Amino acid sequence: MKFKPNPEYRLMDQVREVLRYYHYAYRTEQSYSFWILQYIKFYGGKTHPKDMGKNEVERFLSFLAEKKNVAAAMASARNSIGYEIDQSLKDTIYGIKSNIVSFSNQYVRNRIKKHIDFVAERIQSKGSLKYTNKFYGFPVITNQEKELIINDLTEV
């Protein structure tokens, strides 16, 4: 039998009740609550999520991926909106996963380019750096970055 939260409770109290029933970690509860509230605020806080459908979820997830750079959380299908609570969101999240792969890979490439540009400016202003990444050959600031390997995301 599936657990049903108390219908007398407000939405966020129901969310907490479900998460606690299934013994989710407190940090997971905080994360899910945060994203649910973000979803509600995205639509002006006037419409209850149960009255919204697939299109609203897709629009919100696209907004997060394109404007807020949270594709990594969505790619893992956790800490986004919490489809573990409502399985109907699972298809929507998995439906956009191919976009998440290409978006994430492009984001990483852009981030590496920005790092290389930053390092070039720093070398120009303060001189050469002490370390070099042994896999990519570009200068890095810390010893830990010498071993850094960044693989493309291939699937979610």
C-alpha positions, -999 to 999 in steps of 0.1 A, spaced: 0 0 0 13 34 -10 16 60 18 -8 90 14 -1 122 32 -28 138 53 -50 158 29 -57 183 57 -21 194 56 -8 222 34 14 212 5 48 216 21 37 198 52 25 169 30 59 169 13 77 167 46 54 140 58 60 118 28 98 123 29 99 115 66 77 85 62 102 71 36 132 81 58 148 105 34 177 125 48 171 159 62 193 175 35 172 158 8 140 171 25 155 206 24 165 203 -13 132 189 -24 114 216 -5 136 243 -20 129 231 -56 92 227 -50 90 263 -37 111 275 -67 86 257 -90 56 274 -73 73 308 -73 82 304 -110 45 304 -117 37 333 -95 27 313 -64 -9 314 -73 -15 279 -88 -12 247 -68 12 222 -84 -15 196 -85 -34 219 -110 -4 221 -133 7 195 -158 34 182 -180 38 215 -200 44 236 -169 70 211 -156 88 210 -190 88 248 -191 102 251 -156 129 224 -162 139 241 -195 142 274 -177 164 258 -151 186 241 -177 190 271 -200 190 300 -176 200 287 -142 226 261 -150 212 233 -129 214 207 -156 237 186 -134 210 182 -108 184 174 -134 208 150 -151 210 129 -120 172 131 -118 175 139 -81 172 171 -62 153 187 -91 116 186 -83 117 151 -68 100 127 -91 104 101 -63 74 118 -48 54 120 -79 63 94 -105 44 113 -133 74 137 -134 98 109 -142 88 108 -179 92 145 -183 126 146 -167 138 116 -188 123 132 -219 147 161 -218 178 141 -209 194 142 -244 193 180 -241 209 178 -207 239 158 -221 247 182 -248 240 212 -226 263 199 -199 291 191 -223 289 225 -239 288 241 -204 320 223 -194 338 232 -226 329 269 -220 340 267 -184 374 253 -195 378 280 -221 370 306 -194 396 290 -171 422 291 -198 414 328 -206 416 336 -168 449 318 -165 463 336 -195 454 370 -180 469 359 -146 501 349 -163 503 382 -181 498 402 -149 517 380 -123 540 357 -143 539 320 -150 521 295 -128 538 267 -108 517 238 -121 505 223 -154 476 199 -159 493 167 -170 464 156 -192 455 188 -210 488 207 -208 474 240 -197 487 259 -167 467 255 -134 468 274 -101 467 246 -76 485 213 -71 452 194 -71 444 207 -106 474 189 -120 454 156 -119 421 170 -131 404 150 -159 371 161 -173 352 135 -193 323 143 -216 289 132 -203 277 105 -226 244 94 -211 221 101 -182 
